[in-house]
């Protein structure tokens, strides 16, 4: 019963932060683009952290 309810809830919620980050990384076209995207994620692109330039 609980598994059924959690499955329904999962279909109605949006993708998690980790799922969005992985989808973003999977869209990279080469290694340089992948590394650039990894740096953007590390800087908080999906997590709402402020950019630290120091």
Protein Blocks (a to p, Z undefined) as FASTA:
>chain_A
ZZmmmmmmmmmpccdfklmmmmmmmmpcbfklmmmmmmmmmnopmnopacdfZZ
